[in-house]
Amino acid sequence: GLFTQWFEEGGFEEPDMEDEFDEKLDCAYLEFAMNEETETNEFPFPPEVVNESDEDKKLVQLRVIRHCWLYGTAPNADIGWVEKKAKEYNLDAIDFAAMASDKPSSAAETTSELLKTHCPKLRERIGEPDLLNLTAIGQQHGLPLLIYLSDSFVRARVAQHVEDKKKGNTNAPALTVSNWVASNPYLQRVTGKHGAKVRDKIAMAITSFGNRVAPLFQLDPSRPVVDDDLSEIVAYFNAAVVFIREHAAVSYPLQFDFSIAVRGCSQ
């Protein structure tokens, strides 16, 4: 493609790419698509990004270039959706410094004690320091931050899988947490503030959450696929959440068994 041609003509070396990407806003690859005559960036930004700040657009540009380098295709995840959530909940104001520690912070210890009292089974599943610290950081800001980040990753992973199937790339590798964290614009800003160690610990927390609490969607087409109205299923899930929220506020502990019988499956 055009970037590959520009890359080779510029004398860049592939083994140096990761180090160059780590330069963020000083990355030399940001010169790609610059019109030397008009001194304007002619990179094809998505419509939802065009009116963003120059800094945000550069982070998006790096994400797209890095994704193309890793997978050979442009990212299909909705960049604007992730950025919208960051702005809606002011996620850029969150201090992730506690994630740098290998031990639970004092806030995480408090969260752990609450979970032991009210949700002992969940406490057993998220007992790792990274999970507790990220949960506590979100709690301090009144946000289910760990769930937000995990859901954002799942959204991007499914979107890439769907796009790969459309293009016939049946053997394309699934998006990993580490690659998503490294290329996500919001988490790139977090990395710029707090460093690579915090970024990696956030990635480990999201991975552990997927392994211990909320397993990832199975993308293997050989598995049974539900043949039913997804909107109806989601409506039942939402009703269950409302039920739990209303009753959990009245009495602890609360046990609620919930199952859905679908109309059919592909196998």
C-alpha positions, -999 to 999 in steps of 0.1 A, spaced: 0 0 0 9 37 1 23 35 36 45 5 27 59 24 -3 65 55 19 81 33 46 105 17 22 115 49 4 121 66 37 147 39 46 128 27 77 135 -8 92 107 -31 103 125 -43 135 124 -7 147 86 -3 143 75 -10 178 101 14 193 89 41 168 53 36 177 62 41 214 73 76 205 35 85 203 31 121 191 68 122 181 65 91 159 81 96 125 52 77 109 30 107 115 47 123 85 30 98 63 2 114 42 16 149 48 13 172 18 46 190 17 33 218 -5 3 227 15 17 214 49 -16 196 56 -23 160 67 -42 142 40 -47 110 61 -82 96 55 -97 100 90 -131 86 98 -159 112 98 -163 111 136 -127 120 141 -123 148 115 -133 176 139 -112 163 168 -80 180 181 -48 175 162 -34 154 190 -64 131 191 -62 127 153 -26 119 154 -33 91 180 -60 77 157 -36 79 128 -10 59 147 -36 33 157 -47 28 121 -11 25 108 -1 1 136 -32 -20 130 -25 -22 93 11 -33 101 -1 -60 125 -31 -74 105 -27 -62 70 -61 -45 71 -75 -12 85 -92 -14 119 -129 -16 118 -137 -9 154 -157 23 159 -130 47 170 -156 74 176 -175 51 200 -145 46 223 -136 83 223 -172 92 229 -173 72 261 -140 87 272 -155 122 268 -190 112 282 -175 99 315 -145 122 316 -122 91 316 -92 112 308 -94 126 344 -89 92 360 -56 86 378 -43 51 371 -11 55 393 -23 27 416 -20 3 387 18 6 389 19 -13 422 22 -51 424 0 -50 456 -36 -39 462 -39 -2 471 -57 8 503 -88 16 482 -85 -19 466 -83 -34 501 -115 -17 510 -132 -29 479 -119 -64 486 -135 -63 521 -168 -52 507 -167 -80 482 -159 -105 509 -190 -95 528 -215 -91 499 -201 -111 470 -176 -137 483 -177 -158 451 -169 -127 430 -141 -118 455 -125 -152 449 -126 -146 412 -111 -111 412 -86 -115 440 -56 -106 418 -41 -72 427 -45 -58 391 -82 -67 391 -88 -52 425 -68 -20 418 -87 -14 385 -120 -22 402 -112 2 430 -101 30 406 -135 28 389 -153 27 422 -136 59 433 -150 76 402 -184 60 404 -178 40 373 -177 2 364 -144 10 347 -132 -26 344 -164 -36 327 -163 -5 304 -128 -14 292 -136 -51 289 -167 -44 269 -148 -20 246 -123 -47 239 -150 -73 232 -167 -49 209 -135 -43 189 -127 -80 188 -161 -90 174 -160 -61 149 -127 -72 136 -138 -108 133 -169 -98 113 -148 -77 90 -123 -105 85 -152 -129 76 -165 -104 50 -131 -102 34 -127 -139 34 -98 -138 59 -110 -170 77 -75 -177 91 -70 -142 105 -60 -141 141 -85 -128 166 -77 -94 182 -58 -98 215 -61 -77 246 -24 -66 244 -28 -54 208 -61 -36 215 -47 -18 246 -16 -7 226 -37 7 197 -67 21 216 -65 60 215 -78 64 251 -54 39 265 -26 54 245 -32 86 264 -32 66 297 2 51 287 15 86 279 6 97 314 15 66 335 39 45 314 40 11 298 39 -8 331 4 6 339 -7 -1 303 4 -38 306 -13 -41 340 -45 -28 326 -42 -54 298 -36 -82 324 -66 -71 344 -88 -72 313 -75 -106 303 -80 -120 338 -115 -106 339 -123 -124 307 -108 -156 320 -123 -155 355 -156 -136 353 -169 -128 318 -156 -153 292 -151 -139 257 -175 -146 229 -166 -177 211 -157 -168 175 -152 -203 163 -179 -209 136 -179 -247 144 -197 -239 177 -236 -237 179 -250 -204 171 -282 -192 188 -312 -189 163 -334 -164 181 -341 -127 184 -311 -111 201 -331 -79 211 -355 -101 231 -327 -119 248 -310 -86 257 -343 -73 271 -345 -102 295 -309 -96 306 -317 -60 312 -348 -69 332 -327 -93 353 -302 -65 360 -330 -41 371 -345 -68 393 -311 -75 410 -304 -38 415 -337 -31 431 -337 -61 454 -300 -60 463 -305 -25 477 -330 -39 502 -314 -71 515 -281 -90 514 -271 -116 504 -292 -120 473 -293 -152 451 -310 -150 418 -311 -179 393 -317 -169 358 -318 -189 325 -331 -183 290 -345 -210 267 -339 -200 231 -360 -211 201 -332 -230 185 -295 -233 176 -276 -239 144 -265 -274 156 
